[in-house]
Amino acid sequence: MIKTKNGKRTQTFWMAIDQYGQTYHGLKHPRKELCEKLGSSHVQKMYVDDKKGNSWWCGYIIAGRWLDLYKVEPLRGATGFRTVVPGKEGAANA
């Protein structure tokens, strides 16, 4: 869940991209949903190394596909875009 400025929560969604460029959007439970879509029950975690030698989890290997996961956050909050009125002092006005 993502908490917005006004305290409301929005649903967290995920997307995955495999090594062929195929995308999978709108995943609420990525591991479960990707297994169902790809018809596999075996899952391995996939890791990437940074320059310092640390390993970071970055996705899954399912049915021979290397799936990088990305968290999708809304561009705007639940209240809509914030607009700035020229000539007015202060922050943005909703």
C-alpha positions in Angstrom: 0.0 0.0 0.0 1.1 3.5 -0.7 0.1 6.3 1.7 -0.8 9.6 0.1 -0.4 13.1 1.7 -4.0 13.2 2.9 -3.5 9.9 4.7 -5.6 7.8 2.3 -4.1 4.5 1.0 -4.0 3.4 -2.6 -3.5 -0.1 -3.8 0.1 -1.1 -4.8 0.4 -2.6 -8.2 3.4 -4.3 -9.8 4.5 -4.9 -13.4 7.0 -7.4 -14.8 9.1 -7.3 -17.9 10.8 -10.5 -19.2 14.0 -10.9 -21.2 12.1 -10.7 -24.5 10.3 -7.4 -23.6 6.9 -9.0 -22.8 5.2 -6.9 -20.2 2.7 -8.0 -17.5 0.7 -5.2 -16.0 -1.7 -4.7 -13.0 -0.2 -7.4 -10.8 -1.4 -7.2 -7.2 0.3 -10.4 -6.1 3.1 -10.7 -8.7 4.4 -14.2 -7.8 1.0 -15.8 -7.7 -0.3 -14.1 -10.8 2.8 -14.7 -12.9 2.8 -18.4 -12.0 -0.9 -18.6 -13.2 -0.2 -16.6 -16.4 2.9 -18.7 -17.3 1.5 -22.0 -16.2 4.2 -22.9 -13.7 4.4 -23.6 -10.0 8.2 -23.5 -9.6 9.6 -20.1 -8.8 13.2 -18.9 -8.2 14.2 -15.5 -7.0 16.4 -13.5 -9.3 19.2 -11.2 -8.0 21.4 -8.5 -9.4 24.8 -7.4 -8.0 25.7 -3.7 -7.5 29.2 -2.2 -7.8 30.0 -2.8 -4.1 29.3 -6.5 -4.5 25.9 -6.5 -2.7 23.1 -8.7 -4.1 19.6 -7.2 -4.5 16.4 -9.1 -5.3 15.1 -7.8 -8.6 12.5 -10.4 -9.7 11.7 -14.0 -10.4 12.6 -16.8 -12.8 9.4 -18.5 -13.8 9.0 -21.0 -16.7 12.4 -20.1 -18.1 11.6 -16.4 -18.2 13.6 -13.8 -16.3 11.1 -11.4 -14.9 12.2 -8.0 -13.6 9.6 -6.5 -11.2 8.7 -2.9 -10.8 6.4 -1.2 -8.3 3.9 1.0 -10.0 3.0 4.2 -8.1 0.3 6.6 -9.2 1.5 9.9 -10.8 -1.2 11.8 -9.0 -2.8 11.3 -5.6 -6.3 10.4 -4.9 -7.3 14.1 -4.9 -6.0 14.8 -8.5 -3.2 16.9 -9.9 -1.9 19.8 -7.9 -1.9 23.1 -9.9 0.1 26.3 -9.2 -1.7 29.6 -9.7 0.8 32.2 -11.0 1.1 35.3 -8.9 -0.1 33.6 -5.7 2.3 33.1 -2.8 2.8 29.7 -1.2 2.6 26.1 -2.4 0.2 24.6 -4.9 -3.5 24.9 -4.9 -5.8 21.9 -5.5 
